[in-house]
Amino acid sequence: MNIHPMWKTYPELAKELNTTLKLMENSVNLKNKEVENAVMSMIHSGGKLLRPAYQLLFSQFGENRESKKAIALAAAIELLHTATLIHDDIVDDSDIRRSLPTIRSQFGNSTAVYAGDYLFVSCFKLLADYSSSLKSIQLNSRSMEKILSGELGQMDNRYNLDMTIDQYLENISGKTAELFSLSCFVGAYESGTSERFAKNCGQIGENIGIAFQIIDDVLDYTQSPEQIGKPVLEDVRQGIYSLPLLYALEEGRRTLLPYLEKGEALTDTETNKIYELVHSFGGVTKAQKLAEKYTQQALKGITKLPETSTDAKNKLFTITQAILARTN
């Protein structure tokens, strides 16, 4: 299966991303073919490979870049990302992701759990083989801890009608932004840059990740189920309150509460009403403004990168601008 068509504009990067995908495939070799098929179906479910792309581009700022190593580390990070998605779908009882059936809906929760676990193992095998020091393995471990913390924070705040904007940002900093941050840090650090420079790259990645998640949450309120590849406002039924709704609650709490208090019992008509109210109370507009703030911070960070790799710098700016202006 070919990588996402968005990479056609960048033939060299596309070539490395194709190799990354093949390495991910080759990392999967299981006696249990049902679990193997489950893993393969997830690898080929049409993800954009954004995190590997950032890892590969930031690796171009180091003097010691080795293509084979950069690709292996990119594959490790995407395997980690894929594992978290599988487990996320189990926790959320999700049937659809990227307009396709999830592993849990196709193969059952047990197979999905084993598939996710296997991908974690595959990730660390690649890290052990290709990391130049224990630093990257240590950071990956910390990142997994932060991702889990974000997931647990989201779980703890289910149906929490008093959830704050700060709590939301803390959750997505772990749940989504951490892997973007890790990709940018590891790309730079493992290619021979200083730790200080790599940390700066990680900060750029964090801003990208936060903006990316906010935009994802905005799309729930601006797109149809077909466009975003999952049921609109299904998260609200499950008690997961994202930024547009939290902003709307600040303005129209008394109007929204009677609907939200119904929880899983919300009807389609009622979720459509919530959709309308979030717009009318300015939740979408305010969320878009915050996404723009983080987008500008990320782009500003990229413009300050050294000219040692002008090509990578230009690509980073263009790609970041494009994915943070997306409408689907």
Disulfide bonds with the S-S distance in Angstrom:
none
